[in-house]
């Protein structure tokens, strides 16, 4: 993982356009503020590509009216959830563009895109950029910074945890091309899949410690903040219902489809994780994968021991 030094001057920005991919479903309540924050970006070379999953609250009309000047396309989503909607958008994105994922209920900082591209290398290098957020209440109140990864972004982490918030992710064109060749699994988190697939492919993973947007929590988020008591309880329920185990199965199955395209180190890491799932007590003593926090790692050990990974 490379963490940008906020005290160093940014690199010159490559002259490549940006496709902002907006997945929506009944998002009219907060969407206007999000689209307005896109128009306020200090970097002007972007176009909006939206996919709506069958909204009934005027979401598409709002997108067409509010985003008209920069709206390149609005399509009908597959209506299989937000992960499938983002996968649909990524496959339809124009080639040769940087890609930025956009949720319907956030508010971007004006320099979000400029900051991301300033820390990305040339378009030919496969790189995933992500960053911290300001986690807020429904009215953007009670702001606090999202958790900072303590152990770095890596394949060993990506196999059991997602720390790449999708609403902050910006991909180089080369990274987009890699993802086009993968079969996305049935797990519900598309940003987790991007992190995992690109980590397995040897792409560079950049985590920016500076928050780049206001992450609105309102009780109807498709994926909410991955911290705090509520998130811990949700993870405990997912483990008990063997949901996490089914996600691991889906991820490993999808990784197998590109097995021969992975370098030996990635294959060894994935094989070690797959073997550990068959030897739960041994894995509980020495997990071949890791979560970011000490408490998360202890929970992972217990999950291995229970056979829930």
HELIX and SHEET records of a PDB file:
HELIX    1   1 UNK A   28  UNK A   39  1                                  12    
HELIX    2   2 UNK A   59  UNK A   66  1                                   8    
HELIX    3   3 UNK A   82  UNK A   92  1                                  11    
HELIX    4   4 UNK A  112  UNK A  118  1                                   7    
HELIX    5   5 UNK A  155  UNK A  158  1                                   4    
HELIX    6   6 UNK A  166  UNK A  168  5                                   3    
HELIX    7   7 UNK A  173  UNK A  180  1                                   8    
HELIX    8   8 UNK A  190  UNK A  200  1                                  11    
HELIX    9   9 UNK A  228  UNK A  240  1                                  13    
HELIX   10  10 UNK A  243  UNK A  256  1                                  14    
HELIX   11  11 UNK A  259  UNK A  261  5                                   3    
HELIX   12  12 UNK A  264  UNK A  278  1                                  15    
HELIX   13  13 UNK A  280  UNK A  285  1                                   6    
HELIX   14  14 UNK A  294  UNK A  306  1                                  13    
SHEET    1   A 7 UNK A  71  UNK A  76  0                                        
SHEET    2   A 7 UNK A  46  UNK A  52  1                                        
SHEET    3   A 7 UNK A  18  UNK A  24  1                                        
SHEET    4   A 7 UNK A  98  UNK A 102  1                                        
SHEET    5   A 7 UNK A 170  UNK A 171 -1                                        
SHEET    6   A 7 UNK A 127  UNK A 131 -1                                        
SHEET    7   A 7 UNK A 204  UNK A 208  1                                        
SHEET    1   B 4 UNK A 107  UNK A 108  0                                        
SHEET    2   B 4 UNK A 213  UNK A 216 -1                                        
SHEET    3   B 4 UNK A 134  UNK A 136  1                                        
SHEET    4   B 4 UNK A 144  UNK A 145 -1                                        
END                                                                             
